[in-house]
Amino acid sequence: MAESQEWLLEELKTIEAWEKDQSDLWFWEKIGRLPFKFIDKWTPAFIQRKIGELLDELGQYIQTGGNYLSSTTKISSYYSDLAVTSVEDVKKLPISAMDGAAEKITVNRKNIATIQGASTGVGGIFTLTIDIPVLLGLQLKTLQDIAICYGYDPSVKEERLFIVKCMQFVSADIVGKQAILAQLSQFDQHDESVKREVLSELQGWREVVFNFRDQFGWKKLFQMIPIAGLLFGAFINRAAVNDIAEAGKMLYRKRRIIERIQYEELA
């Protein structure tokens, strides 16, 4: 059933209210980034090299998708009760059906993050340094699958740019969030200068990832304690995936709603 123009506008207002709520940066977020300065000094060289390899793999994601590119061939599993086989099929679905598929993805990835966080939390500070890039990879996969749920194909380079900006949005401060939202609001206006601006900001991928890593500072502090870190790791990783999934759902949902409003206006 097609959504009414009034419903679409009301849902758009809900998303815009959520965006405003994301603008606060808690003071302790800044203070909590300090522990990572010590991590860099204490971490054994072989672990540092492994993290570097993982970050290099993530860097390839922008250009080719790398090892982290989700496949749209699994799209039918998101809509088991509907005849959906492609991203084009998804675009025609009601937004409520898209929301349901995105929720399934969120629940699944939160469960995976819980197990992964618990397993890496056992080892304290040393497994924490491995946990960060693994968690980034899980979040990246989650965002791609949510993109597919709303009819956007992550195999397209422009969509990978949008996904990385979503990741940046979650970890940004108030000024950064405002700038990112301004960029994303123009993403579908076919303005190549906007895409070039986004791409230029992402050339220093390593810096982007380390900034994203620092966002976990105070939250990960207690995970550095061996054994006790199991509980903290499980809880924190679950929350981290939940935050990224919520942002992905809201930002992609906003794009789809705006597209439908514009289509209704032209009809």
SULWONOR-V207462 format. One record per residue. N is the residue number from 1. RES is the residue in one letter. D_CENTER is the distance of its C-alpha to the mean C-alpha in Angstrom with 2 decimals. Layout:
BEGIN
n = {N N}
res = {RES RES}
d_center = {D_CENTER D_CENTER}
END
This chain:
BEGIN
n = {1 2 3 4 5 6 7 8 9 10 11 12 13 14 15 16 17 18 19 20 21 22 23 24 25 26 27 28 29 30 31 32 33 34 35 36 37 38 39 40 41 42 43 44 45 46 47 48 49 50 51 52 53 54 55 56 57 58 59 60 61 62 63 64 65 66 67 68 69 70 71 72 73 74 75 76 77 78 79 80 81 82 83 84 85 86 87 88 89 90 91 92 93 94 95 96 97 98 99 100 101 102 103 104 105 106 107 108 109 110 111 112 113 114 115 116 117 118 119 120 121 122 123 124 125 126 127 128 129 130 131 132 133 134 135 136 137 138 139 140 141 142 143 144 145 146 147 148 149 150 151 152 153 154 155 156 157 158 159 160 161 162 163 164 165 166 167 168 169 170 171 172 173 174 175 176 177 178 179 180 181 182 183 184 185 186 187 188 189 190 191 192 193 194 195 196 197 198 199 200 201 202 203 204 205 206 207 208 209 210 211 212 213 214 215 216 217 218 219 220 221 222 223 224 225 226 227 228 229 230 231 232 233 234 235 236 237 238 239 240 241 242 243 244 245 246 247 248 249 250 251 252 253 254 255 256 257 258 259 260 261 262 263 264 265 266 267}
res = {M A E S Q E W L L E E L K T I E A W E K D Q S D L W F W E K I G R L P F K F I D K W T P A F I Q R K I G E L L D E L G Q Y I Q T G G N Y L S S T T K I S S Y Y S D L A V T S V E D V K K L P I S A M D G A A E K I T V N R K N I A T I Q G A S T G V G G I F T L T I D I P V L L G L Q L K T L Q D I A I C Y G Y D P S V K E E R L F I V K C M Q F V S A D I V G K Q A I L A Q L S Q F D Q H D E S V K R E V L S E L Q G W R E V V F N F R D Q F G W K K L F Q M I P I A G L L F G A F I N R A A V N D I A E A G K M L Y R K R R I I E R I Q Y E E L A}
d_center = {29.43 28.41 26.90 29.25 28.67 29.12 26.45 23.90 24.83 24.66 21.15 20.14 21.80 19.87 16.49 18.11 19.37 15.97 14.94 18.12 17.48 14.39 16.80 18.46 18.04 20.04 22.74 22.16 18.67 20.70 23.42 21.22 20.01 23.60 23.58 21.60 24.59 26.67 24.34 24.77 28.53 28.94 26.74 28.99 28.96 28.06 24.80 24.04 24.79 22.50 19.53 20.61 20.71 17.19 15.97 18.25 16.77 13.26 15.22 16.69 13.52 13.91 17.52 17.85 14.73 16.50 16.29 12.66 13.31 13.25 16.59 17.49 20.67 19.22 18.60 21.83 20.68 18.18 21.27 24.06 26.45 26.09 27.31 24.07 24.02 22.05 19.39 22.45 23.51 20.29 20.78 24.05 22.92 23.02 19.84 20.75 20.54 17.05 16.08 17.87 16.15 12.62 14.17 15.61 12.41 11.06 14.47 14.73 11.64 12.65 16.06 15.17 13.36 16.55 18.83 17.12 17.08 20.68 21.86 20.68 21.80 25.36 25.99 25.13 24.41 24.78 22.34 19.87 19.71 18.84 16.36 13.98 13.36 13.39 10.69 8.51 9.61 8.90 5.22 5.53 8.02 6.57 4.58 7.97 10.02 9.04 9.90 13.05 13.80 14.28 16.27 14.29 14.89 12.47 15.77 16.53 15.84 15.15 12.24 10.77 11.43 9.70 6.38 7.09 8.27 5.36 4.31 8.02 8.49 7.49 9.90 12.39 15.81 17.54 18.77 15.56 13.79 16.88 16.94 13.42 14.22 17.52 16.20 13.90 16.93 18.96 16.71 18.73 22.07 22.73 23.31 23.14 23.52 20.14 18.47 20.74 19.80 16.06 17.06 19.54 17.15 15.12 18.33 18.27 15.19 16.65 16.89 13.31 12.29 15.12 14.25 10.80 12.97 15.47 13.38 14.13 17.82 19.83 17.69 18.43 22.02 23.62 21.87 24.12 27.08 28.07 28.32 27.29 23.87 23.50 23.14 21.01 18.67 18.34 17.74 15.34 13.02 13.17 12.38 9.40 7.81 9.35 7.97 4.21 6.04 8.41 6.78 5.73 9.23 10.93 10.13 10.87 13.65 15.05 15.40 17.17 19.36 20.42 21.33 23.45 25.09 26.06 27.36 29.43 30.83 31.97 33.40}
END
